[in-house]
Amino acid sequence: MKVFKVHVYLESDVDVLEDFEANATFIVMAKDEGRAELLVKEYIKKENLMKGYIEIDDVEEVPIDEEKVLGMIVD
């Protein structure tokens, strides 16, 4: 398994007063980049995070042989 950072652009097509856009980064464990992308898309649909346009901007393998902060989650 490898660790990947998957950068995603999300755009809502839900009928709201204003369009909603967001950038998100997912930390994923997968066999390869293609599988990491697929897992993120499946997760977004499963968790019902966004209905609309989803674009994978970048998939970056993260070396796991060094200490490093992978990201931050804001609640």
The 8 nearest C-alpha neighbors of each residue, nearest first, counted from 0:
[[1, 30, 29, 28, 2, 31, 3, 27],
 [0, 2, 29, 28, 30, 3, 31, 60],
 [1, 3, 28, 61, 27, 60, 29, 0],
 [4, 2, 60, 27, 61, 59, 26, 5],
 [5, 3, 26, 59, 25, 58, 27, 24],
 [4, 6, 58, 25, 24, 57, 3, 7],
 [7, 5, 24, 57, 56, 23, 55, 58],
 [6, 8, 55, 23, 56, 22, 54, 24],
 [9, 7, 22, 54, 21, 53, 55, 23],
 [10, 8, 53, 21, 20, 52, 22, 7],
 [9, 11, 20, 52, 51, 19, 53, 21],
 [12, 10, 51, 19, 13, 50, 49, 18],
 [11, 13, 51, 50, 14, 10, 18, 52],
 [12, 14, 11, 15, 50, 51, 18, 19],
 [15, 13, 12, 16, 18, 17, 11, 19],
 [16, 14, 17, 13, 18, 12, 19, 11],
 [15, 17, 14, 18, 19, 13, 12, 11],
 [18, 16, 15, 19, 14, 13, 11, 20],
 [19, 17, 11, 20, 15, 16, 12, 10],
 [18, 20, 11, 10, 17, 21, 12, 9],
 [21, 19, 10, 9, 11, 18, 22, 8],
 [22, 20, 9, 8, 23, 10, 19, 7],
 [21, 23, 8, 7, 9, 24, 20, 6],
 [24, 22, 7, 6, 21, 8, 25, 9],
 [23, 25, 6, 5, 7, 4, 26, 22],
 [24, 26, 5, 4, 27, 6, 23, 39],
 [25, 27, 4, 3, 5, 24, 2, 28],
 [28, 26, 3, 2, 25, 35, 29, 4],
 [27, 29, 2, 1, 0, 3, 26, 35],
 [30, 28, 0, 35, 1, 31, 34, 27],
 [29, 31, 0, 1, 34, 28, 32, 35],
 [30, 32, 34, 29, 33, 35, 1, 0],
 [33, 31, 35, 34, 36, 58, 30, 3],
 [34, 32, 36, 35, 31, 37, 30, 38],
 [33, 35, 37, 36, 31, 32, 29, 38],
 [36, 34, 32, 38, 33, 29, 37, 27],
 [37, 35, 33, 39, 34, 38, 32, 40],
 [36, 38, 34, 40, 39, 35, 41, 33],
 [37, 39, 41, 35, 36, 40, 42, 34],
 [40, 38, 42, 36, 41, 37, 43, 35],
 [39, 41, 37, 43, 42, 38, 36, 44],
 [42, 40, 38, 44, 39, 43, 45, 37],
 [43, 41, 39, 45, 44, 40, 46, 38],
 [42, 44, 40, 48, 46, 41, 45, 47],
 [43, 45, 47, 41, 42, 46, 40, 48],
 [46, 44, 42, 47, 43, 41, 48, 40],
 [45, 47, 48, 43, 44, 42, 49, 41],
 [48, 46, 44, 45, 49, 43, 50, 42],
 [49, 47, 43, 46, 44, 50, 45, 42],
 [48, 50, 47, 51, 11, 43, 9, 44],
 [51, 49, 11, 12, 13, 52, 48, 47],
 [52, 50, 11, 12, 10, 49, 53, 13],
 [51, 53, 10, 9, 11, 54, 50, 12],
 [54, 52, 9, 8, 10, 51, 55, 7],
 [55, 53, 8, 7, 56, 9, 52, 10],
 [54, 56, 7, 57, 6, 8, 53, 36],
 [57, 55, 7, 6, 54, 8, 58, 5],
 [58, 56, 6, 55, 5, 59, 7, 4],
 [57, 59, 5, 4, 6, 32, 3, 60],
 [60, 58, 4, 3, 61, 57, 5, 32],
 [59, 61, 3, 2, 4, 62, 58, 1],
 [60, 62, 3, 2, 63, 59, 4, 1],
 [63, 61, 64, 60, 65, 2, 1, 3],
 [64, 62, 65, 61, 2, 66, 1, 67],
 [63, 65, 62, 66, 61, 67, 2, 1],
 [66, 64, 63, 67, 62, 61, 68, 69],
 [67, 65, 64, 68, 63, 62, 69, 61],
 [66, 68, 69, 65, 63, 62, 70, 61],
 [67, 69, 70, 66, 71, 65, 61, 63],
 [70, 68, 67, 71, 26, 4, 61, 66],
 [71, 69, 68, 72, 26, 24, 25, 4],
 [70, 72, 73, 69, 68, 24, 74, 25],
 [71, 73, 74, 70, 24, 25, 23, 69],
 [72, 74, 71, 70, 23, 24, 25, 22],
 [73, 72, 71, 70, 23, 24, 48, 25]]
